[in-house]
Amino acid sequence: MASWSPDTPCSCDCFVSVPPASAIPAVIFAKNSDRPQDEVQEVVFVPAGTHAPGSWLQCTYIEVEQVAKTHAVILSRPSWLWGAEMGANEHGVCIGNEAVWTKEPVGEGEALLGMDLLRTEAWVLETAGRLWAAQRIQEGARNISNQLSIGTDISAEHPALRAHAQAQGWWGGQGTFDFAQVFSLAQQPVRMEAAKARFRAGRELLQQLQGGITAEAMMDILRNKERGICMDSGGFRTTASMVSVLPRDPAQPCVHFLTATPDPARSVFKPFIFGAGAAQAPQVLSPTFGAQDPVRTVPRFQTQVDRRHALYRGHQEALGLMESEQDQGQRLRQKQRDLEQEGLEAVRGLLAGAGAPPSQELGGLFQAFVERESQAYA
């Protein structure tokens, strides 16, 4: 299978809805991860842990000091790296990353990836080198798509942000400070034009749904191929997707729907809930290669390995049937829809107060749906 190169550009789209834009009293988060078309994305559960003082943590390329306590997380990540494209922790904090291009030069040497930083109320945080600006989203809906989007509405910022911009001659020091305008490249990469189009499309779709945004509506947005949000072109495609429902009532559980497979238009969003029975689903965990992994050996990425997990293999066979065998392909697609609808209905009942199953059963929900999807492909 093809491996990712550090020089390969990438694209993604994130969406968030905060009441009253949401149809229910919950924040709803969604993300498509658009990556090289042959890259495999796995779903990894990491339990909470405590760590000895002075411990170090191996990230994708470098080590960092470990903290004393880490919360449990569910992550959707390219299988070759340590970080993630998107994920959530047991306390209802969700996050997704986007690549952006700015006037700040790319740093020399190996460092933390943006996807490594994912493992660390809605906020948009945008960076330019080591500088950053953040915008708090308290109501309504918001999306981002591989471009700086924070303008003058800055809720927090790096203390040296404006002084640096002034020293570089990008801002005069007086008047309105527009982060996106000041730090965006004058000559944008070609891919940025597509990002601008996707950003406009995503914003329009959210505006059309204001007040009625649900998890299912977010899934439909992520599946939108006509507007380019569900990508499959130029060697890139949507390799994994995620939608999360974060109720404002702390007594209700947060629910995270993950595909673990490419092309959300032909994938199943499966519900994950943190609970006593939460554990790694082996069918969505890629094989490991230890010290011989091409990402570990220097120079890096000189060889290729097969990182496909079991569900990915079954899904790829199913996609082939959907494209070549009309009747059988339609039956498979209907099985996918029925399975996803069952998960959505179970979550709707749970959030409506229909009675929560035992924590052990909630924690095993994702595993149960992964097994059933695997059986459908078998």
N, C-alpha and C positions, 0 to 999 in steps of 0.2 A: 504494500500500500504506500501511497505517496506520503512523504513527510513534509512538514512545514518548513519554510526557509525564513529566517529573520528579515529578509528583504521583501517578503511578500506583503502587499498592502492588504488591509482587511476592512470590513464594513459591518455595521450592526445597527439595530434600532431598539430603543427602549421607550416604554410608555408607562405613565402612572396616572391614576385617577384618584382624586381625593374628594370626599363628599363636599358639596352636593352633586358633583359630576357623577359619582358612583350611584348605582341604583339601590344599593344597600349601604348601611353605615359601616363602611370598610374602605380602606385604601386597597386599590387593585394595581398590581405591578405586572408588567409583561416585557419580555425581551426575546428577540431573535438573535441568534449568534450566527453571523455570516462569515464563513471561513473557507479555506481551500476545499474543493469539492470532495476530495478523497480523505480528508481528515476525519478521524473518529472522535466522537465526544462521548465520554462516560459520565455516569451519575454516581457520585461518591458520598457516602455518609461517614462523617467523622464524629465520634462521640465526644462529649465533654471530657476534659482532662485537667489534671494538675501537674505542674512541672517543677523540677528541682531548680533552686537558684543557680544561676550561671549556665543554664542549659542553652544550647544553640540549636537552631532549626534550619535544616537544609531546604532552601526554596528551589526554584528552577535552576538558577545559575550560581547563586551566592548563599551564604549562611547569614542569618540574623539572630539576635538575641531572642530567646523564647520568653514569653510572659509567664507569670505564675499560674494563671488559670485560663483555660480556653473553653468557650461554649460549644455545644454540639452544632454541627452545620450539615446542610445538604448542598452539594455543589454539582453544577454541570460544567465539565471542563474538557478541553482538548486533552486526549489521553497521554500526551507526551510531557505535559508540564505539571508543576506542583500547584499552581494557583487555580483560577476558574474564570469562566466567562460570565457566570451568574450564579447566584445562590442565596441562601438564607440561613440565619441561625435560629436557635430554639426560642429566642425571645421576639421573633417577628421582625427582625431587621433583614431586609432584602437589598441586594445590590447587583448591578450589572455594569460592565465597562464598555467604553467606545474608544476607538482610535481617533485622534484628531491631529491636525497639522497646524503648527503655529510658527511664528517668527523665531522662537527660541530654538537653538541648535540641538540636535540629538546628542546626548552625552556619549563620551567615549567609554569603551570598556563595558563589561557585563554588570548588570545591576538587577534590582527588582523589576519584574514586568508589571504592567498595569494589571494583568490578570492575577499576579501574586498579591497585589494590594487589596483585591476583593476579599481576602481572608483576613482581615483585620477587624412617622411623619415624613415625608418625602423631601429629599434634597437633591439638587443637581450640583455636582462638584466637577469643575473643569480645570485642567492644568495646562501650563505652558512651561516646560522644563520643570524646575522646582517651585515655580510660582503657581498660585491657584486662586480661584474665586468660587464662591458657592452661593446658591440661591435656594431659599426655603420655599417649598410649595405647600401652602396652608389650605388651599381649596382649588377646585377646578381640575383640569387635566393638562398634562405636559408630556412632550416627547423630545428625544434627542437622536441625532443621526450623523455621527462622524464629523461634526463641525462645532466650533464654538458657538454657543447659543445664549450665553448669559450676556446681556447688554448692560444697562445702567442699574437694573434691579439686583444689586449685590447685597446679600445678607451677611456674608463674612468673606474675608480675603487675607492673603498672605501679607504680613506687615510691610514687606518691601515692594509690593506689587506696583504701586503707582510711582514710587521713586525710581524703580528700575525702568519702567516705561518712559519716564521723563528723561532719564540719563541716556537712553538709547535713541531719543529723538522721535519716539512714536506718539508721544502725548505732550502737549505744551505745558501741563501743570495747572492750568486754570480751566474752569468750566466743567462740562459734563465728561465723566469718564465712562466709556463704553468698552467693557472688557473684550467682547468679540471683535469689535471694530479695531481696537488698538493692537491686539495680538494676532489676528488672523493674517495669513500670508497675502500679500498683494497679488501674487501670481499663484493661484490655487492649483493643486494637482488635478488631473483629469477626473479622478474618482470623486473629487469634491462636488463636481456638478451633479453627479448621480445622488450624492448624499443630500444636496440641497433639495432635489426633487423629492426624495423620500421623506425628508423632514416636512416639506409642505404637504405632501400626501397624508402623512401620519397626523399632522395637526388638523387637517380638514376632516379626516375620519373621526378623530376624537371630538371635534366640534359638533359633528352631526349626531353624535351619541350622547351629548351632554345631558346629565341627569338620568341616563339609562344604561350606564356602562356596567357590565357584569363580567365575570370571568369568561363566559362564553363569547361575549362581544369582543373581548381582547383577543381570544383565540382566532376569531374571524379576521381581525386586523392583521395578526401575525401570518395568516394564511393568504393574504392578499397579494397575488402575483401580478395582477394588472397594474398596480401602482409601484411594483418593485420592492415591496416590503418583504415578501417571501422571495428570496433571490435564488436564481439558478442560471447564471450566465458568466461568461468571461473566466471560466475556471473556478468560480465561486458559487456556493449555494448556502442556504440556511441549514446548518449542520445540527442544530438543536434549538429547542424553544422552551420557554418557561412562563407560566402565569401564576401569580400568587394573590391570595385573598387574605387581607390582614384586618380582621374585625376590630372595631374600636372598643367593643366590650371585651375586657381582659379575660372574662370567663369562657369566651368562645375560642376555639383553636384556630391558629393560622393554617391555611391549606396551600400547598405548593404543587402545582401541576407541572410535570416535566415529561418531555418526549423521549429523551435519550437516543433519538434517531433523527436523521435528516428529513427535510421537507415536511413542515407541519401540516401542509395540505393533505398529506398522505401518511400521517403519523397519529398516534394516540397520546393525548395529554392524560397522564396518570397521576392521581392524587397522592401526595406525601404529607403526613402529619407527624410531628414529633410526639413521641409517646414512649411508654415503657418497652414496647416491642420493636421500636425502630432499630433497624440493622442494615448492613450492606446487602443489597440485592446482587447476588453474584452474576446474574445474567447481563448486567449493565456495567460490569467492571472489566476493563481491558487487561490483557496479559501484561506482565512486567518483564523487563529484560536486565535488571540489575546494573552492574558496572559496565555491561556491554551495550547498554542502551545508547543509540546514536546521540542523544541529548547529553549524555554523561561523558562520552569520549571526546577528546580534543585532538584535531579540529572537529567541531560538532557537525552533525547532519551529513556525514559522509556516506552513510548506508541507510537502507530502508528496512523497516520491520512491519509485520502485520499486527496492527493494534486492534483489530475488530473484536468486539465482545459478542457474546452469543445472541443477544437481541438484535444487534446491528446486522449480523449475518442473516438471521431470519427475515428481518425487515428488507434487506437488499433483495433477497429471493422473492419476497412478496411484491416489491416494486417492479421487478421484472415481469411477474405475472400480470400485474395491473396494466402494464404497458403493452404486453403481447397477447395475453389470453383474456379476451373481452369478458366472457361469462364468469370465469373463475376469478378474474381480477375484480369484477364488480362485487362478487360475493365477499372477497377479502376486504374490500373497502367498506362494505356494509358491516362486517364484523368489527372493523375498527370504530365506525361511528357508534354502533350499539354499545361497545365496551366503554367508550369515552362518555356517552350519554349516561350510562349507569353510574359512572364515577361522579359526574356533575350532579345527578339527582341525589346521590347519597350525601354529597357535600351540602346541597341546598337544604335537605332535610335536617342535617346536623346544625347548620347555621340558623335555621328557623326554629330551633329548639325542640326538634322531634325526639330528642333523647339521644345522648351520646353513648356509643358502645364503650366497653371497658378500654382503658388506656392501652393495654396490650394489643387489643384488636385494631385500634387506631394506628398504632405504631407499625403494624404489619400490613397496612392498607396498600402501600406502594408495591411491596413485594408480591402481594396477591394479584395486583393488576398486571405487573410485569410477567408473572407466570401465565396468566390467562392470555396475554398478548402473544407470548412465545408459543403457547399451545395452538393459537389460531393460525400461526404461520407454519407450524409443523404439519 
